[in-house]
Amino acid sequence: MKQATNLESLKLPMLLPGIEINTSPSDYFPIKQMQMRRFTGEYWERFGPIITGAVHV
C-alpha cells in the first residue's frame, strides 16, 4: 500500500498521452485529468488541451 499511495507523475501506455497518475496517503483518486473527444462519424478524435480537475467526494 505504501507504493500504491505514493505515485507521482506516473505515465502508463494505456492512458492518453500527457495523462499522469498521482496518489498520496490522503488522496486515493489516481486519475484527475482528461481530454475531450468527439465522434466524427467514423472515429473519435481528441481536441483541446488536457483538463485537470479536483475530485470531490
Helices and strands as residue ranges (DSSP letters): E 33-34, E 37-39, E 44-46, E 51-52
